Amino acid sequence: MSLSLGTLKSKYKDLSLAAKASVWYAVCGILQKAIGVVVVPLYTRIMDSTAYGTYTVFQSWYTMLFVFTSLGLANYVFNNGMLKYKEDRDGFSSAMLGLSGVSTLIFTASFLLFPSFWTEALGLSAPLVFLIFVRCLISPSYEFWAERLRYEFRYKGVVALTLVLTLAVPVVSVPVILLADDKAAAALVCQVVVMSLVYAIPLFSILRKSCKLFNKEYWIYALRFNLPLIPSMFATLALQQLNRVIISGTVGESQAAIYSVAFSVGSVTMFIYSALEQAYRPWFYQGMGTKGFRSTSVGALLIALVGGSCWLITLFSPEVMRLFAPEEYQGGVYAIAPIAASTVLIMLYSILITVEYYFEETVPIPIVSILIAIFNYVVSSWLVPIFGYIAASYVTLACYTLLVLGHLYLCRRAMVVHMSGDYPLSLASLMTFTFGCVCLIVITQLLFGFLWLRVGVVAAALVCLCVFRERAFGLLDPLIKTKKRL
């Protein structure tokens, strides 16, 4: 064992700074997800479904509104600014903080002038709407600080502060929720207070280096770059968050809470997708520089890994749901399969969009995202009042199916325009395999009433995996080697 640990330490030391940063960000992401998974059963048991529904709707509205209040400045333009203004990164960071702060204050002023409009539109009380804007005001300091450190591969501070925040919120919130009458408000106030204290560290770090919050050149550059991207950013987030808001507004916060727990269970494997996607992208970019490069087999393996994880979660979703939430949430078990299947489609979507970004065919991307977000809103608003939260989960699956179909066309178009026919991807093969995984995950619901049969199916699958393990995981070698070189 000591030899093994010594070998691991030696290999870790040999990694580049970028590779070490990737490793620690992956570890941080997994720990965040694990803590989040633990927190959900806690919150669902110390809050009733109505209070938890309000809590989740607040999170959804914050996520969507933050795109507009922050102008999405930490998403795209910030990294470009780090390169363009590399001699004044401190000044650029503080200018972005000033720009996002002004934008947030304008939105906050509109709430103070027209509170009834905002409360009716969001379906939340005025104090909770104000709390959303407070969180929007304090969050950019962390976003810019963390993005700056990630850009420079200074991972220790980001990982440490992120884990402190992730642990501090539930540690502080749970006792307060237990003592409070309005449990949703207590949870949200604790969350924002803890964030305010933790985010003071990056705020002072940015302002200590530069207090110039206004810079005309930087502001104009950021607005020209990012304003056209905001509709696409909002549409992508709306596809994930909007259904909770629609459910809350049409059939009640209790059903929104059930859907939210089902969504958490169905998307629990997203950290696997994130790790694979981060490894695939640089490998693909490097491979495209070699003659005769093919990525279909690796893409299929990534889809199989995500699909297998989602299938396993779906197979035991009745048991997982009982672990996550009390009896009143158990009807949500039938919303898990379509949500889990959507994760498989997201993996294929990432493979396709990598090709589009490689060839810089980015103009049609927001068009597809916006059209599908509109489709999601219209269809969910029609079906959710009739069929409840179960309809929302299948609308989500339908939207991601349309998203994949749209990008299958755009990916093929990009390859036809930029290549002579020697394509790296077999789109028909990937599409067939992905939709096969989706169908398998959805029909797995038929086995919910037969626990021993489900256990037998898993045992058979493990035997097959053991028999073919070398052949299957050998396909990951190119990704692992690429990861080490970065």
C-alpha positions in Angstrom: 0.0 0.0 0.0 2.8 2.4 0.8 4.4 1.7 -2.6 1.1 2.4 -4.2 0.6 5.7 -2.3 4.2 6.7 -3.1 3.6 6.0 -6.8 0.5 8.1 -6.8 2.3 11.0 -5.1 5.1 10.8 -7.6 2.6 10.8 -10.5 0.8 13.7 -8.9 4.0 15.7 -8.6 4.7 15.1 -12.3 1.4 16.6 -13.4 1.3 20.1 -14.9 -0.3 22.9 -13.0 -3.3 22.8 -15.3 -3.8 19.1 -14.7 -3.5 19.5 -10.9 -6.1 22.2 -11.1 -8.4 19.9 -13.1 -8.0 17.2 -10.5 -8.8 19.4 -7.6 -11.8 21.1 -9.3 -13.1 17.6 -10.1 -12.7 16.5 -6.4 -14.3 19.8 -5.3 -17.2 19.2 -7.6 -17.8 15.6 -6.4 -17.7 16.7 -2.7 -20.1 19.6 -3.5 -22.5 17.1 -5.1 -22.1 14.6 -2.2 -22.9 17.3 0.4 -25.8 18.5 -1.8 -27.2 14.9 -1.9 -26.9 14.7 1.9 -28.7 18.0 2.4 -31.8 17.2 0.3 -33.0 14.4 2.7 -32.4 16.7 5.7 -34.3 19.6 4.2 -37.3 17.5 3.0 -37.6 16.0 6.6 -37.4 19.3 8.5 -39.6 21.3 6.1 -43.1 20.3 4.9 -43.5 20.0 1.1 -45.0 23.5 0.8 -42.0 25.1 2.5 -39.5 23.1 0.6 -41.4 24.0 -2.6 -40.9 27.7 -1.8 -37.3 27.1 -1.1 -36.7 25.4 -4.5 -38.7 27.9 -6.4 -36.5 30.7 -4.9 -33.4 28.9 -6.1 -34.9 28.6 -9.6 -35.8 32.2 -9.8 -32.4 33.3 -8.5 -30.6 31.1 -11.1 -32.6 32.6 -14.0 -32.5 36.3 -12.8 -28.8 36.2 -12.0 -28.1 35.9 -15.7 -29.7 39.3 -16.2 -28.5 41.1 -13.1 -24.9 39.9 -13.5 -25.1 40.2 -17.3 -23.5 36.8 -17.4 -20.1 38.5 -17.2 -18.3 35.6 -15.5 -19.4 33.1 -18.1 -17.7 34.2 -21.3 -16.3 37.7 -21.5 -14.3 37.5 -18.3 -11.8 34.9 -19.6 -11.4 36.9 -22.8 -10.8 40.0 -20.8 -8.1 38.2 -18.8 -6.3 37.6 -22.1 -7.1 40.9 -23.8 -6.2 43.0 -20.8 -3.6 40.7 -19.2 -1.5 43.7 -18.1 -4.4 45.0 -16.0 -6.3 41.9 -14.8 -7.0 43.5 -11.4 -8.5 46.6 -13.0 -10.7 44.4 -15.3 -11.9 42.3 -12.4 -13.0 45.4 -10.4 -14.6 47.0 -13.4 -16.7 43.8 -14.0 -17.7 43.9 -10.3 -18.8 47.5 -10.8 -20.7 46.8 -14.0 -22.6 43.8 -12.5 -23.3 45.8 -9.3 -24.9 48.7 -11.3 -27.0 46.3 -13.3 -28.2 44.6 -10.1 -29.0 47.9 -8.4 -31.1 48.9 -11.4 -33.1 45.7 -11.1 -33.4 46.2 -7.3 -34.7 49.7 -7.9 -37.3 48.4 -10.2 -38.5 46.0 -7.5 -38.6 48.8 -4.9 -40.7 51.0 -7.3 -43.0 48.2 -8.5 -43.0 45.5 -5.8 -46.4 44.1 -6.7 -45.3 43.4 -10.3 -42.3 41.4 -9.1 -44.2 39.5 -6.4 -47.0 38.5 -8.8 -44.5 37.6 -11.6 -42.3 35.4 -9.3 -45.0 34.1 -7.1 -43.0 34.9 -4.0 -43.5 37.3 -1.1 -41.9 40.7 -1.2 -39.2 39.9 1.4 -38.1 36.8 -0.5 -38.0 38.7 -3.8 -35.8 41.3 -2.1 -33.6 38.5 -0.8 -33.1 37.3 -4.3 -31.7 40.7 -5.3 -29.5 40.8 -2.3 -28.0 37.4 -3.3 -27.6 38.7 -6.9 -25.7 41.6 -5.5 -23.3 39.7 -3.3 -22.6 36.7 -5.7 -20.6 38.4 -8.5 -17.6 39.0 -6.2 -17.1 35.3 -5.7 -17.8 34.5 -9.4 -15.1 36.9 -10.7 -12.6 36.0 -8.0 -13.0 32.3 -8.6 -12.9 32.7 -12.4 -9.7 34.7 -12.1 -8.0 32.0 -10.0 -9.2 29.2 -12.3 -7.8 31.1 -15.3 -4.4 31.3 -13.5 -4.7 27.7 -12.2 -4.5 28.9 -8.6 -7.0 26.2 -7.4 -6.3 26.1 -3.6 -8.2 29.2 -2.7 -11.2 28.4 -4.8 -11.5 24.8 -3.6 -11.1 25.8 0.1 -13.6 28.7 0.0 -16.2 26.6 -2.1 -16.0 23.7 0.4 -16.3 26.1 3.4 -19.4 27.7 1.9 -20.9 24.3 0.9 -20.5 23.0 4.5 -21.4 26.2 6.3 -24.8 26.7 4.7 -26.4 23.5 6.0 -24.5 23.6 9.4 -25.9 27.1 10.1 -29.3 26.6 8.5 -30.6 23.3 9.9 -30.7 24.4 13.6 -32.4 27.7 12.6 -35.0 25.9 10.4 -35.9 23.5 13.3 -36.6 26.5 15.6 -38.4 28.7 13.0 -42.1 28.9 12.2 -41.5 30.0 8.6 -39.0 27.4 7.7 -38.5 28.3 4.0 -37.7 31.9 4.9 -35.4 30.8 7.7 -33.5 28.5 5.3 -33.2 31.2 2.7 -32.1 34.0 5.1 -29.5 31.7 6.6 -28.2 30.9 3.1 -27.8 34.5 2.1 -26.3 35.6 5.4 -23.6 32.8 5.2 -22.9 33.7 1.6 -22.6 37.4 2.5 -19.9 36.6 5.1 -18.0 34.1 3.0 -18.2 36.3 -0.2 -16.7 39.2 1.8 -13.3 37.5 1.3 -13.3 37.6 -2.5 -14.9 41.1 -2.4 -12.1 42.5 -0.3 -9.5 40.6 -2.4 -10.7 42.3 -5.6 -11.1 45.8 -4.1 -7.7 45.6 -2.3 -6.0 45.2 -5.7 -8.1 47.8 -7.6 -11.0 50.0 -6.4 -11.7 51.4 -9.9 -15.2 50.0 -10.4 -15.9 52.1 -13.5 -13.8 51.8 -16.6 -15.5 53.0 -19.8 -13.3 50.9 -22.1 -13.8 47.7 -20.1 -17.5 48.2 -19.7 -18.1 48.8 -23.4 -16.1 45.8 -24.3 -17.9 43.6 -21.9 -21.4 44.8 -22.9 -20.7 44.4 -26.6 -19.3 40.9 -26.1 -21.9 39.5 -23.6 -25.2 41.2 -24.3 -25.9 39.1 -27.4 -25.2 35.9 -25.4 -27.6 36.6 -22.6 -30.7 35.1 -24.4 -28.8 31.9 -25.0 -27.6 31.7 -21.4 -31.1 32.3 -20.1 -32.7 29.8 -22.5 -30.3 27.1 -21.4 -30.9 27.7 -17.7 -34.7 28.0 -18.3 -34.7 24.6 -19.8 -33.5 23.2 -16.4 -35.3 25.6 -14.0 -38.5 26.9 -15.5 -40.6 23.8 -14.9 -40.3 24.2 -11.1 -41.7 27.7 -11.4 -44.5 26.6 -13.7 -45.4 23.7 -11.4 -45.5 26.0 -8.4 -47.6 28.6 -10.2 -50.2 26.1 -11.6 -50.5 23.1 -9.3 -48.9 24.3 -6.1 -45.6 24.4 -4.2 -46.1 20.9 -2.8 -45.9 19.4 -6.3 -42.9 21.7 -7.1 -41.2 20.3 -4.0 -41.8 16.7 -5.2 -40.6 17.5 -8.7 -37.5 19.2 -7.2 -36.5 16.1 -5.2 -37.2 13.8 -8.2 -35.0 16.2 -10.3 -32.2 16.0 -7.7 -32.3 12.2 -7.8 -32.6 11.9 -11.6 -29.7 14.3 -12.1 -27.4 12.9 -9.4 -25.0 11.5 -12.0 -24.4 14.9 -13.5 -20.9 15.1 -11.8 -20.0 12.0 -13.9 -21.1 13.8 -17.0 -19.1 16.9 -16.0 -15.9 15.0 -15.5 -16.2 13.1 -18.7 -17.1 16.2 -20.7 -14.1 18.1 -19.3 -11.8 15.3 -20.4 -13.4 14.8 -23.8 -13.2 18.4 -25.1 -9.4 18.9 -25.0 -8.8 15.3 -26.3 -11.1 16.1 -29.3 -9.4 19.4 -30.0 -6.0 17.7 -30.0 -7.2 14.8 -32.1 -8.7 17.0 -34.8 -5.1 18.0 -35.6 -4.2 14.4 -36.7 -5.1 12.8 -40.0 -7.8 10.1 -39.9 -9.0 11.1 -36.4 -12.1 9.2 -35.2 -14.0 9.9 -32.0 -17.2 7.8 -32.4 -16.1 4.9 -30.2 -14.9 7.2 -27.4 -18.1 9.2 -27.7 -20.2 6.0 -27.5 -18.3 4.9 -24.4 -18.9 8.3 -22.7 -22.6 7.9 -23.5 -22.6 4.4 -22.2 -20.9 5.4 -18.9 -23.4 8.2 -18.3 -26.3 6.0 -19.5 -25.3 3.1 -17.3 -25.1 5.4 -14.2 -28.5 6.9 -15.0 -30.0 3.5 -15.6 -28.7 2.3 -12.2 -30.2 5.3 -10.5 -33.5 4.7 -12.3 -33.5 1.0 -11.5 -33.4 1.7 -7.8 -35.2 5.0 -7.8 -38.0 3.7 -5.4 -35.4 3.0 -2.8 -33.4 6.1 -3.5 -36.5 8.2 -3.3 -37.4 6.8 0.2 -33.9 7.7 1.3 -34.2 11.2 0.0 -37.6 12.2 1.2 -40.6 11.1 3.4 -43.7 9.3 2.2 -45.5 12.3 0.7 -42.8 12.7 -1.9 -42.8 9.0 -3.1 -45.1 9.7 -6.1 -42.2 11.6 -7.6 -40.4 8.2 -8.4 -42.1 8.2 -11.8 -40.6 11.5 -12.7 -37.0 10.3 -12.2 -36.6 8.1 -15.3 -37.3 10.9 -17.9 -35.0 13.3 -16.0 -32.2 10.7 -15.8 -32.6 9.9 -19.5 -32.3 13.6 -20.2 -28.7 13.5 -18.7 -27.8 11.0 -21.4 -29.0 13.3 -24.1 -27.0 16.1 -22.5 -23.9 14.0 -22.9 -24.6 13.6 -26.6 -25.4 17.3 -26.9 -22.0 18.1 -25.4 -20.2 15.9 -28.0 -22.1 17.5 -30.8 -21.6 21.1 -29.7 -17.8 20.5 -29.2 -17.6 20.1 -33.0 -19.6 23.3 -33.6 -17.3 25.2 -31.2 -14.2 23.7 -32.8 -15.3 25.1 -36.2 -16.6 28.3 -34.6 -20.1 27.7 -35.9 -21.7 29.4 -32.9 -24.3 31.8 -34.4 -27.1 29.2 -34.7 -26.5 27.8 -31.1 -28.6 30.5 -29.3 -31.4 30.2 -31.9 -31.9 26.5 -31.1 -31.7 27.1 -27.3 -34.3 29.9 -27.4 -36.7 28.1 -29.6 -36.6 25.0 -27.4 -37.0 27.1 -24.2 -40.1 28.7 -25.7 -41.4 25.2 -26.6 -40.7 24.1 -23.0 -42.7 27.0 -21.6 -45.7 26.6 -23.9 -46.0 22.9 -23.6 -45.4 22.7 -19.8 -47.9 25.5 -19.2 -50.4 23.5 -21.2 -49.8 20.0 -19.8 -48.7 20.6 -16.1 -52.1 21.9 -15.0 -53.7 18.8 -16.5 -51.2 16.0 -15.5 -49.1 17.6 -12.8 -45.3 17.4 -12.2 -45.0 14.1 -14.1 -45.8 16.0 -17.3 -43.0 18.4 -16.6 -40.4 15.6 -16.5 -41.5 14.2 -19.8 -41.6 17.7 -21.3 -37.9 18.1 -20.1 -37.1 14.8 -21.9 -38.8 16.0 -25.1 -37.0 19.3 -25.0 -33.6 17.7 -24.7 -34.5 15.3 -27.5 -35.3 18.3 -29.7 -32.1 20.0 -28.6 -30.1 16.9 -29.7 -31.9 16.7 -33.0 -31.2 20.3 -33.7 -27.5 20.0 -32.9 -27.3 16.7 -34.9 -28.2 18.9 -37.9 -25.9 21.7 -36.9 -23.0 19.4 -36.2 -23.4 17.6 -39.5 -23.6 21.0 -41.3 -20.4 22.1 -39.6 -18.6 19.0 -40.7 -19.9 19.2 -44.3 -18.9 22.8 -44.6 -15.4 22.5 -43.0 -14.3 19.0 -43.9 -14.0 17.0 -47.1 -15.9 13.9 -46.0 -13.5 12.3 -43.6 -15.7 13.0 -40.6 -14.6 12.3 -37.0 -18.1 11.3 -35.8 -20.7 8.8 -37.1 -23.8 10.8 -36.1 -26.2 8.0 -37.0 -24.3 5.5 -34.8 -24.2 7.9 -31.8 -27.8 8.9 -32.2 -29.0 5.3 -32.4 -27.0 4.3 -29.4 -28.1 7.3 -27.3 -31.8 6.8 -28.0 -31.4 3.1 -27.2 -30.1 4.1 -23.8 -32.9 6.6 -23.3 -35.6 4.0 -24.1 -33.9 1.4 -21.8 -34.0 4.0 -18.9 -37.6 4.9 -19.5 -38.9 1.3 -19.7 -37.0 0.3 -16.6 -39.9 1.8 -14.6 -41.8 -1.4 -15.4 -39.6 -3.2 -13.0 -40.3 -1.0 -10.0 -42.5 -3.6 -8.3 -39.9 -6.4 -8.6 -36.9 -5.7 -6.3 -35.3 -9.1 -6.7 -35.6 -9.0 -10.4 -33.9 -5.6 -10.4 -31.1 -7.0 -8.2 -30.7 -9.9 -10.6 -30.5 -7.6 -13.6 -27.7 -5.6 -11.9 -25.8 -8.8 -11.1 -26.0 -9.9 -14.7 -24.8 -6.5 -15.9 -21.8 -6.6 -13.5 -20.8 -10.0 -14.8 -20.8 -8.7 -18.3 -18.8 -5.7 -17.2 -16.2 -7.8 -15.6 -15.9 -10.1 -18.7 -15.5 -7.1 -21.1 -13.8 -4.6 -18.7 -10.5 -4.4 -20.5 -12.0 -3.9 -23.9 -14.5 -1.3 -22.6 -12.3 0.8 -20.4 -9.3 0.5 -22.7 -11.2 3.0 -24.9 -10.7 5.6 -22.2 -6.9 5.5 -22.4 -6.7 8.4 -25.0 -8.7 10.6 -22.6 -6.6 9.7 -19.6 -3.3 10.3 -21.5 -4.6 13.7 -22.8 -5.7 14.7 -19.3 -2.1 14.1 -18.1 -0.6 16.2 -20.8 -2.7 19.3 -20.2 
